[in-house]
């Protein structure tokens, strides 16, 4: 393929971003990075039509000849390929990228990838966009507005590089949060992968009933809600299920156990137990609703840290573990580069908690 | 309690309706019957506050002293009490109601009730409103607009009385459809009760994860959809679960079997089987979506029938079994009352199918 012309050469001080894989997510990262962060975006895709479309839509400034060409000079790179070729592409990208390039991905599962790609330049990532569409043609600069973007730094991840990635994601409109890769996959098994499995199963069961009774059940909203995601894109979801099989099986076993308990209550006609079980679900549902509502003003915390790999990740993970939302962060190295100050902006009433958590890690912390 | 004054005495030719149990459904039936059918509505509730509120809101014309008083002179009566006292109230109402009163209910399960209350005046009913609120204060004349309203006539149900009920429900804005009580409960187990169970279980499992990991999973739309109905009103749902325990257990067993199959595919890392399973769900989902879309113009069919109990129910059940929607119906007896003509209005392209089904029952049928 002939190299496409650069629609907007990068000036001095302009951040250079590479995107490998130009689908909905890759295209949207490009659009948001250009529109929100004024970045210069190089893109590459094995499908030349996707690359041409991304250029035509203005999702990228430059169409690269290959992966290495796309990564040339990049300070931040995203691998946004399908899950099936993700690990290989991340490995190739790590081999081709410069020493000062932070590399992330957007895959839906993180454990296998994070373990396979331990490199101080790599930070696993997973934006929760909930988009039902696919393809670079549906890309939008606003796709990540307000969206949680999980990051799974390893213990060796460079603090400088992590901070660069975090800042860029915030400027894209997202809300990055650090999380251990194993925890991420366990949570996703419960809140995303298992719900998709249940939707598929319920859909099949209802379709089977129609076949046997020859009658369409007029369905209420509970069924429509429960099956809305049934039969989601097979290529994508086969790979998600396979790459998180271990945690998903654990989730299924736990679910089966709970289902068996309800079956027993029904078999026994135990109204008191059923009422108690339903009340628990009511309480749990309210807790989940309440826990999802963050708000209030933002507080700034300055944390003094030694400038060694893993420090920023350590802080981000500690706060993530307590569900403290880091609205934004910056890292300012000292002149001799031996230490630095991490400045964190924390949402609302969580700042006191964040301060205590960081202090417990033995880093000096002050409120600005 | 003092009998409340009649806000609008019934004139000649005005249909008299009784409502026993004044909650959201009972109140809405009253409002719709007054506004849409010009009916005179008597109401009764064991809670005097509900009765006063229903009068104040204009949901009923007259507050009755007791069940017998409410039923006095009624041509149509609805029992709209909680499921827990439904059967007893229907039995009491059948004992108190006149010979020419059709009596129905609005309970969410039908098998036990229909078997217990075999009477030519009784037709089990279940409107699917999907309302999330409760209480007479939330009543609305438009609650049933376009809503499926299942009817479960017994083999001995009077055709004249069934037709009267059907016509009234259509005038309330609903879409009545006859269905066998057993089939109704089996379908509801799959499309309503099981989804509620799954929502409760998933909610509890996610809440448990937060407890153990101390971290809030940022949830995507699949989880929100799958758990939206979790912890629905305990009093109502305990009774629904108990009254449909048999079919719900069967649904759970079928679901467990299907869940086990997926678990095995995951354990084997069988990508082809997972892809195939997901594609099936995709096809099933599309089938369900398509089957739910009825439309087109309405055709009129005239059916000559002997005037004996069960005939109208037989026709309605046969059409319901094939998912043919009866938009409206009337029954015109011959002068000597020995036979009659049932006129059916059938939605869109279903009229030919309806004609064939009725002809197969050996009733002369013609298209008007």
Contacts between the chains, C-beta under 8 A, distances in Angstrom:
chain1	res1	chain2	res2	distance
A	128	B	218	5.7
A	128	B	220	5.3
A	130	B	220	4.9
A	130	B	221	4.5
A	148	B	218	3.6
A	150	B	218	7.4
A	177	B	218	7.3
A	179	B	215	7.0
A	183	B	213	5.7
A	183	B	215	6.5
A	186	B	209	7.0
A	186	B	213	7.2
A	187	B	209	6.3
A	187	B	213	7.0
A	187	B	215	7.0
A	187	B	217	3.9
A	188	B	217	7.5
A	190	B	202	7.7
A	190	B	205	5.7
A	190	B	206	5.3
A	190	B	209	5.3
A	190	B	217	6.8
A	191	B	206	5.8
A	191	B	217	4.5
A	191	B	219	4.6
A	191	B	220	6.8
A	191	B	222	7.8
A	191	B	223	4.2
A	192	B	219	7.7
A	192	B	220	5.3
A	192	B	222	5.6
A	192	B	223	6.4
A	194	B	202	6.9
A	194	B	205	7.7
A	195	B	202	6.5
A	195	B	222	4.3
A	195	B	223	5.3
A	195	B	225	7.5
A	195	B	226	4.1
A	196	B	222	5.8
A	197	B	259	7.5
A	197	B	262	5.8
A	198	B	198	5.5
A	198	B	202	7.0
A	198	B	226	6.3
A	199	B	222	7.2
A	199	B	226	6.8
A	199	B	281	7.5
A	200	B	262	7.8
A	200	B	277	6.9
A	200	B	278	6.4
A	200	B	281	3.7
A	201	B	255	6.1
A	201	B	258	4.7
A	201	B	259	6.1
A	201	B	262	7.1
A	201	B	281	7.9
A	202	B	190	7.7
A	202	B	194	6.9
A	202	B	195	6.5
A	202	B	198	7.0
A	202	B	255	7.4
A	203	B	281	5.1
A	203	B	284	4.8
A	203	B	285	5.0
A	203	B	288	6.6
A	204	B	258	6.5
A	204	B	280	6.3
A	204	B	281	5.9
A	204	B	284	5.4
A	205	B	190	5.7
A	205	B	194	7.7
A	205	B	251	7.2
A	205	B	254	5.9
A	205	B	255	6.2
A	205	B	258	6.6
A	206	B	190	5.3
A	206	B	191	5.8
A	206	B	284	7.5
A	206	B	288	6.4
A	207	B	284	3.7
A	207	B	287	5.9
A	207	B	288	6.4
A	209	B	186	6.9
A	209	B	187	6.2
A	209	B	190	5.4
A	210	B	287	7.8
A	210	B	288	7.8
A	210	B	291	7.0
A	213	B	183	5.6
A	213	B	186	7.2
A	213	B	187	7.0
A	213	B	321	7.7
A	214	B	321	6.0
A	214	B	322	6.3
A	214	B	323	7.4
A	215	B	179	7.0
A	215	B	183	6.4
A	215	B	187	7.0
A	215	B	320	6.9
A	215	B	321	5.8
A	215	B	322	7.5
A	215	B	323	5.5
A	216	B	291	4.9
A	216	B	292	7.0
A	216	B	323	4.3
A	217	B	187	3.9
A	217	B	188	7.5
A	217	B	190	6.8
A	217	B	191	4.5
A	218	B	128	5.7
A	218	B	148	3.6
A	218	B	150	7.4
A	218	B	177	7.2
A	219	B	191	4.6
A	219	B	192	7.7
A	219	B	288	7.6
A	219	B	292	7.1
A	220	B	128	5.3
A	220	B	130	4.9
A	220	B	191	6.8
A	220	B	192	5.3
A	221	B	130	4.5
A	221	B	228	7.9
A	221	B	229	7.7
A	222	B	130	8.0
A	222	B	191	7.7
A	222	B	192	5.6
A	222	B	195	4.3
A	222	B	196	5.8
A	222	B	199	7.2
A	222	B	228	7.6
A	222	B	229	4.6
A	223	B	191	4.2
A	223	B	192	6.4
A	223	B	195	5.3
A	225	B	195	7.5
A	225	B	225	4.5
A	225	B	226	7.0
A	225	B	228	5.0
A	225	B	229	6.9
A	226	B	195	4.1
A	226	B	198	6.3
A	226	B	199	6.8
A	226	B	225	7.0
A	226	B	226	5.8
A	227	B	285	6.5
A	227	B	288	7.4
A	228	B	221	7.9
A	228	B	222	7.6
A	228	B	225	5.0
A	229	B	221	7.7
A	229	B	222	4.6
A	229	B	225	6.9
A	230	B	281	4.8
A	230	B	282	7.3
A	230	B	284	7.2
A	230	B	285	4.3
A	231	B	278	6.2
A	231	B	279	7.2
A	231	B	280	7.9
A	231	B	281	4.0
A	231	B	282	2.8
A	231	B	283	7.2
A	231	B	284	7.1
A	231	B	285	4.5
A	231	B	286	7.5
A	232	B	278	7.5
A	232	B	282	7.9
A	234	B	275	5.2
A	234	B	278	4.6
A	234	B	279	5.4
A	234	B	282	6.7
A	235	B	275	7.8
A	237	B	278	5.7
A	238	B	271	5.5
A	238	B	274	5.0
A	238	B	275	4.6
A	238	B	278	6.4
A	239	B	271	8.0
A	241	B	266	6.4
A	241	B	274	5.4
A	242	B	266	7.6
A	242	B	269	6.2
A	242	B	271	5.6
A	242	B	274	6.8
A	245	B	266	4.3
A	245	B	267	7.4
A	245	B	269	6.4
A	248	B	266	5.9
A	249	B	263	5.9
A	249	B	266	5.3
A	249	B	267	6.4
A	251	B	205	7.2
A	252	B	259	6.1
A	252	B	262	7.1
A	252	B	263	5.0
A	252	B	266	7.7
A	253	B	263	7.6
A	254	B	205	5.9
A	255	B	201	6.1
A	255	B	202	7.4
A	255	B	205	6.2
A	255	B	259	7.3
A	256	B	256	6.3
A	256	B	259	6.2
A	256	B	260	7.8
A	258	B	201	4.7
A	258	B	204	6.5
A	258	B	205	6.6
A	259	B	197	7.5
A	259	B	201	6.1
A	259	B	252	6.1
A	259	B	255	7.3
A	259	B	256	6.2
A	259	B	259	7.9
A	260	B	256	7.8
A	262	B	197	5.8
A	262	B	200	7.8
A	262	B	201	7.1
A	262	B	252	7.1
A	263	B	249	5.9
A	263	B	252	5.0
A	263	B	253	7.6
A	266	B	241	6.4
A	266	B	242	7.6
A	266	B	245	4.4
A	266	B	248	5.9
A	266	B	249	5.3
A	266	B	252	7.7
A	267	B	245	7.4
A	267	B	249	6.4
A	269	B	242	6.2
A	269	B	245	6.4
A	271	B	238	5.5
A	271	B	239	8.0
A	271	B	242	5.7
A	274	B	238	5.0
A	274	B	241	5.4
A	274	B	242	6.8
A	275	B	234	5.2
A	275	B	235	7.8
A	275	B	238	4.5
A	277	B	200	6.9
A	278	B	200	6.4
A	278	B	231	6.2
A	278	B	232	7.5
A	278	B	234	4.6
A	278	B	237	5.7
A	278	B	238	6.4
A	279	B	231	7.2
A	279	B	234	5.4
A	280	B	204	6.3
A	280	B	231	7.9
A	281	B	199	7.5
A	281	B	200	3.7
A	281	B	201	7.9
A	281	B	203	5.1
A	281	B	204	5.8
A	281	B	230	4.8
A	281	B	231	4.0
A	282	B	230	7.3
A	282	B	231	2.9
A	282	B	232	8.0
A	282	B	234	6.7
A	283	B	231	7.2
A	284	B	203	4.8
A	284	B	204	5.3
A	284	B	206	7.5
A	284	B	207	3.7
A	284	B	230	7.2
A	284	B	231	7.1
A	285	B	203	5.0
A	285	B	227	6.5
A	285	B	230	4.2
A	285	B	231	4.5
A	286	B	231	7.5
A	287	B	207	5.9
A	287	B	210	7.8
A	288	B	203	6.6
A	288	B	206	6.4
A	288	B	207	6.3
A	288	B	210	7.8
A	288	B	219	7.6
A	288	B	227	7.4
A	291	B	210	7.0
A	291	B	216	4.9
A	292	B	216	7.1
A	292	B	218	8.0
A	292	B	219	7.1
A	320	B	215	6.9
A	321	B	213	7.8
A	321	B	214	6.1
A	321	B	215	5.8
A	322	B	214	6.3
A	322	B	215	7.5
A	323	B	214	7.4
A	323	B	215	5.4
A	323	B	216	4.3
